[in-house]
């Protein structure tokens, strides 16, 4: 099972380079596009930097669609193909600047990418009812980024080979930050048990995020 590290798309190239180097032990990287609707470095730029440093590592771009049109989506797919990156499509948060377009659906963007030979997929929220989860998994997605998974046992009886659970780790350092967002997290002291359960399933990988605690993120493997 591969492990992926989330790279925050800082506006500072030196910080981005330092973060990439510090997370070299991971199998790949995930880069969100303008998280929380704030302007940041484009994921394709960060992906290019990663590809120059690590030709063999996986790169996954989390691409928001709420405020871009189809032309831009096609350009992003072209860039992703050039750097051999996968794409997860999501509508994303409301932009802090500019307008929403809501022109391109996640499933349509995914079909465009797959048609171009780019591995791509969608968000799969485990807050949804089971019938909606199963229905979404019928889509011809290469990958699903699983969010809001309170308990790994929720994977039981699901086809897991395309799934990458998104694990937000809560530490003493970032607890105040995570308490303000509406997403499921795992306490650091519970991570070993959580990962032991995940290892029972044939997952594509797991994605780690430790907002506001770079030290724990860099050493996350020491905890499971």
C-alpha positions in Angstrom: 0.0 0.0 0.0 1.5 3.3 -1.1 1.7 6.3 1.2 1.1 9.8 -0.1 2.0 13.2 1.5 -0.1 16.3 1.1 1.9 19.3 0.0 0.5 22.6 0.9 0.8 24.9 -2.2 2.6 27.7 -0.6 3.2 31.0 -2.4 6.9 30.7 -1.7 9.0 28.4 -3.9 11.7 28.0 -1.3 9.2 26.7 1.2 7.7 24.3 -1.4 11.1 22.9 -2.3 11.9 22.4 1.4 8.6 20.6 1.9 9.2 18.3 -1.0 12.7 17.4 0.1 11.5 16.7 3.7 8.8 14.3 2.4 11.1 12.3 0.1 10.3 9.1 2.0 6.7 9.0 0.8 5.7 7.1 -2.4 4.1 10.1 -3.8 2.6 13.6 -3.3 -0.9 15.1 -3.4 -1.3 18.8 -4.3 -4.6 20.6 -3.6 -5.6 23.5 -5.9 -6.3 26.8 -4.0 -7.4 25.1 -0.8 -10.3 26.9 1.0 -10.7 29.1 -2.0 -7.5 31.2 -1.4 -5.0 31.8 -4.2 -1.9 29.7 -4.0 0.8 28.2 -6.3 -0.8 26.2 -9.2 -0.5 22.5 -8.6 0.9 21.9 -12.1 3.9 24.1 -11.2 4.5 22.2 -8.0 4.0 18.9 -9.8 6.7 19.9 -12.3 9.1 20.6 -9.5 8.4 17.2 -8.0 8.8 15.5 -11.3 12.3 17.1 -11.8 13.4 15.9 -8.3 11.8 12.5 -8.3 11.1 11.0 -11.8 9.5 7.9 -10.3 7.2 9.2 -7.6 3.4 9.4 -7.9 1.8 12.9 -8.2 -1.9 13.5 -7.6 -3.4 16.9 -8.2 -6.7 17.8 -6.4 -8.3 20.0 -9.0 -11.1 22.3 -8.0 -13.7 23.0 -10.7 -16.1 25.5 -9.1 -14.4 28.6 -10.6 -12.9 27.4 -13.9 -14.3 26.7 -17.4 -13.8 23.7 -19.7 -10.9 25.3 -21.6 -9.0 25.6 -18.3 -9.8 22.0 -17.4 -8.5 20.8 -20.7 -5.3 22.8 -20.2 -4.8 21.3 -16.7 -5.3 17.9 -18.2 -2.6 18.6 -20.8 -0.2 19.8 -18.2 -0.9 16.8 -16.0 -0.2 14.4 -18.9 3.1 16.2 -19.5 4.3 15.6 -16.0 2.7 12.2 -15.6 0.4 13.3 -12.8 -3.0 11.9 -11.8 -6.0 14.2 -11.1 -8.8 14.1 -8.5 -11.6 16.4 -9.6 -13.7 18.2 -7.0 -15.9 21.2 -7.0 -14.0 22.8 -4.2 -14.7 25.6 -1.7 -16.2 28.9 -2.6 -13.5 31.2 -4.1 -12.5 34.1 -1.9 -11.9 36.2 -5.1 -13.9 36.3 -8.4 -17.0 34.4 -9.4 -18.2 30.8 -9.4 -18.8 29.3 -12.9 -20.0 25.8 -12.0 -19.6 25.0 -15.7 -17.8 21.6 -15.5 -19.0 18.6 -13.4 -16.5 16.4 -11.7 -17.6 13.3 -13.6 -17.3 15.1 -17.0 -13.9 16.5 -16.2 -12.8 12.9 -15.2 -14.1 11.6 -18.5 -12.1 14.2 -20.4 -8.9 13.3 -18.5 -9.3 9.5 -19.0 -9.9 10.1 -22.7 -6.5 11.9 -22.8 -4.9 8.9 -21.0 -4.6 10.7 -17.7 -5.4 8.7 -14.6 -8.1 10.5 -12.8 -10.9 10.1 -10.3 -13.3 11.6 -7.8 -14.0 12.3 -4.2 -15.9 9.6 -2.3 -17.4 10.9 1.0 -18.3 8.3 3.6 -20.7 10.7 5.1 -23.1 9.8 2.3 -25.6 6.9 2.7 -24.2 3.5 1.6 -26.4 3.3 -1.4 -25.0 6.6 -2.7 -21.4 5.5 -2.0 -22.1 2.3 -4.0 -23.7 4.2 -6.8 -20.7 6.6 -7.1 -18.3 3.6 -7.1 -20.1 2.4 -10.3 -18.6 5.3 -12.2 -15.6 4.4 -14.3 -13.1 6.3 -12.1 -9.4 5.2 -11.9 -9.2 6.3 -8.3 -11.4 7.6 -5.5 -10.1 9.8 -2.7 -12.0 8.7 0.4 -12.9 11.4 2.9 -14.8 11.5 6.2 -14.0 7.8 7.0 -14.7 7.6 10.8 -13.8 4.0 11.0 -11.8 1.8 8.6 -14.3 -1.0 9.0 -16.6 1.0 6.7 -14.5 -0.4 3.9 -15.8 -3.9 4.6 -17.4 -5.5 1.5 -16.4 -2.7 -0.8 -14.1 -3.0 -3.7 -11.0 -1.2 -2.4 -8.4 -1.4 -5.1 -9.2 2.1 -6.4 -9.5 3.8 -3.0 -7.1 6.2 -1.3 -8.3 7.2 2.2 -7.5 10.8 3.1 -6.2 10.7 6.7 -6.1 14.0 8.5 -4.0 13.5 11.6 -4.7 15.5 14.8 -1.8 16.4 17.1 -1.4 18.6 20.1 0.1 21.2 17.8 -2.7 21.4 15.3 -5.8 20.5 17.4 -7.1 24.1 17.4 -6.8 24.3 13.6 -8.7 21.0 13.0 -11.4 21.8 15.5 -12.4 24.7 13.2 -12.9 22.5 10.1 -15.7 20.1 9.4 -13.6 17.0 8.4 -12.9 13.7 10.1 -9.5 13.4 11.7 -7.5 10.7 13.5 -5.7 11.4 16.8 -2.0 10.7 16.5 -2.1 8.3 19.4 -4.8 6.2 17.6 -3.0 6.2 14.2 -1.2 2.8 14.7 -4.5 1.0 15.4 -6.2 2.8 12.6 -3.5 1.8 10.1 -3.5 -1.8 11.3 -7.1 -2.0 10.4 -6.5 -0.3 7.0 -3.8 -2.9 6.2 -6.5 -5.6 6.1 -7.8 -4.1 2.8 -6.2 -4.0 -0.6 -6.1 -0.2 -1.0 -4.5 1.8 -3.7 -2.8 3.9 -1.0 -3.3 6.3 1.8 -2.9 10.1 1.8 -1.7 11.8 5.0 -2.3 15.4 5.9 -1.1 17.0 9.2 -2.0 20.7 8.9 0.2 23.0 10.9 2.5 20.3 12.2 5.3 19.7 9.7 7.5 17.8 12.1 4.9 15.1 12.6 4.1 15.0 8.9 7.7 14.4 8.1 8.0 11.5 10.6 4.5 10.1 10.3 5.8 6.6 9.5 7.3 6.4 13.0 3.7 6.3 14.4 2.5 3.1 12.7 
